Amino acid sequence: MNLGDLVNFHSDVFSSSNEDYVNPGVVIEIDDSHRQMRYTVMWSDSKITSEFPGYLYPIFPEKNIEKA
C-alpha cells in the first residue's frame, strides 16, 4: 500500500471492531521504522487510527505494485 491509497478495514478475529470503522479510509502516513509496518488512516468519518497491514484491504488492489 502507498500514501493516498483507499482502504477498507476488516478483521475476522475482532469482528466487533468492524463496526467501529467507517469505510473507506485513505492512507495518510506509513511507519516502517519498527519490526512491523503500521499505516495511519483517516476514515470517512474523519477519525484517524494507526493500523497493522493485516487489517487493511486496498479498494483498488490492481493499482498497487507493492504488496503490504
ChimeraX commands (.cxc) that place a marker at each C-alpha (Angstrom):
marker #1 position 0.00,0.00,0.00 radius 0.5
marker #1 position 1.07,3.56,-0.67 radius 0.5
marker #1 position 0.22,7.03,0.59 radius 0.5
marker #1 position -3.15,8.14,-0.70 radius 0.5
marker #1 position -4.50,4.62,-1.28 radius 0.5
marker #1 position -8.14,3.97,-0.41 radius 0.5
marker #1 position -8.54,1.06,2.01 radius 0.5
marker #1 position -11.23,-0.82,3.90 radius 0.5
marker #1 position -10.81,-2.17,7.44 radius 0.5
marker #1 position -11.79,-5.76,8.15 radius 0.5
marker #1 position -10.95,-8.18,10.94 radius 0.5
marker #1 position -12.10,-11.78,11.28 radius 0.5
marker #1 position -10.59,-12.07,14.76 radius 0.5
marker #1 position -12.01,-8.85,16.23 radius 0.5
marker #1 position -15.27,-8.88,14.29 radius 0.5
marker #1 position -16.96,-6.45,16.69 radius 0.5
marker #1 position -14.34,-3.83,15.80 radius 0.5
marker #1 position -15.51,-3.85,12.16 radius 0.5
marker #1 position -18.42,-1.67,13.30 radius 0.5
marker #1 position -16.03,0.96,14.72 radius 0.5
marker #1 position -14.63,1.86,11.30 radius 0.5
marker #1 position -16.42,3.86,8.62 radius 0.5
marker #1 position -15.01,2.50,5.36 radius 0.5
marker #1 position -13.32,3.57,3.21 radius 0.5
marker #1 position -10.27,5.33,4.56 radius 0.5
marker #1 position -7.21,6.92,3.00 radius 0.5
marker #1 position -3.61,6.08,3.97 radius 0.5
marker #1 position -2.05,9.32,5.24 radius 0.5
marker #1 position 1.18,8.00,6.78 radius 0.5
marker #1 position 3.35,4.88,6.58 radius 0.5
marker #1 position 5.59,3.93,9.52 radius 0.5
marker #1 position 8.15,1.27,8.69 radius 0.5
marker #1 position 10.59,2.18,11.48 radius 0.5
marker #1 position 9.55,-0.77,13.69 radius 0.5
marker #1 position 9.58,-4.53,13.25 radius 0.5
marker #1 position 6.06,-4.43,11.89 radius 0.5
marker #1 position 4.81,-1.80,9.48 radius 0.5
marker #1 position 1.89,0.43,10.53 radius 0.5
marker #1 position -0.38,2.65,8.47 radius 0.5
marker #1 position -2.10,5.80,9.67 radius 0.5
marker #1 position -5.54,6.00,8.09 radius 0.5
marker #1 position -8.14,8.76,8.02 radius 0.5
marker #1 position -11.60,7.19,7.80 radius 0.5
marker #1 position -14.75,8.55,6.15 radius 0.5
marker #1 position -15.94,9.91,9.50 radius 0.5
marker #1 position -12.64,11.87,9.88 radius 0.5
marker #1 position -11.38,9.55,12.64 radius 0.5
marker #1 position -7.63,8.84,12.36 radius 0.5
marker #1 position -6.22,5.50,13.51 radius 0.5
marker #1 position -2.98,3.54,13.24 radius 0.5
marker #1 position -3.41,0.05,11.80 radius 0.5
marker #1 position -1.39,-3.06,11.01 radius 0.5
marker #1 position -1.46,-4.06,7.33 radius 0.5
marker #1 position -3.29,-7.33,8.01 radius 0.5
marker #1 position -6.49,-5.41,8.76 radius 0.5
marker #1 position -6.40,-3.15,5.70 radius 0.5
marker #1 position -7.58,-4.12,2.25 radius 0.5
marker #1 position -6.91,-1.85,-0.75 radius 0.5
marker #1 position -10.04,-0.89,-2.66 radius 0.5
marker #1 position -8.12,-0.93,-5.94 radius 0.5
marker #1 position -5.53,-3.71,-5.39 radius 0.5
marker #1 position -4.56,-3.90,-9.06 radius 0.5
marker #1 position -3.30,-0.31,-8.80 radius 0.5
marker #1 position -0.71,-1.27,-6.18 radius 0.5
marker #1 position 2.65,-2.53,-7.32 radius 0.5
marker #1 position 3.92,-3.14,-3.78 radius 0.5
marker #1 position 2.25,-5.71,-1.56 radius 0.5
marker #1 position 1.72,-4.93,2.13 radius 0.5
marker link #1:1,2 radius 0.2
marker link #1:2,3 radius 0.2
marker link #1:3,4 radius 0.2
marker link #1:4,5 radius 0.2
marker link #1:5,6 radius 0.2
marker link #1:6,7 radius 0.2
marker link #1:7,8 radius 0.2
marker link #1:8,9 radius 0.2
marker link #1:9,10 radius 0.2
marker link #1:10,11 radius 0.2
marker link #1:11,12 radius 0.2
marker link #1:12,13 radius 0.2
marker link #1:13,14 radius 0.2
marker link #1:14,15 radius 0.2
marker link #1:15,16 radius 0.2
marker link #1:16,17 radius 0.2
marker link #1:17,18 radius 0.2
marker link #1:18,19 radius 0.2
marker link #1:19,20 radius 0.2
marker link #1:20,21 radius 0.2
marker link #1:21,22 radius 0.2
marker link #1:22,23 radius 0.2
marker link #1:23,24 radius 0.2
marker link #1:24,25 radius 0.2
marker link #1:25,26 radius 0.2
marker link #1:26,27 radius 0.2
marker link #1:27,28 radius 0.2
marker link #1:28,29 radius 0.2
marker link #1:29,30 radius 0.2
marker link #1:30,31 radius 0.2
marker link #1:31,32 radius 0.2
marker link #1:32,33 radius 0.2
marker link #1:33,34 radius 0.2
marker link #1:34,35 radius 0.2
marker link #1:35,36 radius 0.2
marker link #1:36,37 radius 0.2
marker link #1:37,38 radius 0.2
marker link #1:38,39 radius 0.2
marker link #1:39,40 radius 0.2
marker link #1:40,41 radius 0.2
marker link #1:41,42 radius 0.2
marker link #1:42,43 radius 0.2
marker link #1:43,44 radius 0.2
marker link #1:44,45 radius 0.2
marker link #1:45,46 radius 0.2
marker link #1:46,47 radius 0.2
marker link #1:47,48 radius 0.2
marker link #1:48,49 radius 0.2
marker link #1:49,50 radius 0.2
marker link #1:50,51 radius 0.2
marker link #1:51,52 radius 0.2
marker link #1:52,53 radius 0.2
marker link #1:53,54 radius 0.2
marker link #1:54,55 radius 0.2
marker link #1:55,56 radius 0.2
marker link #1:56,57 radius 0.2
marker link #1:57,58 radius 0.2
marker link #1:58,59 radius 0.2
marker link #1:59,60 radius 0.2
marker link #1:60,61 radius 0.2
marker link #1:61,62 radius 0.2
marker link #1:62,63 radius 0.2
marker link #1:63,64 radius 0.2
marker link #1:64,65 radius 0.2
marker link #1:65,66 radius 0.2
marker link #1:66,67 radius 0.2
marker link #1:67,68 radius 0.2
view
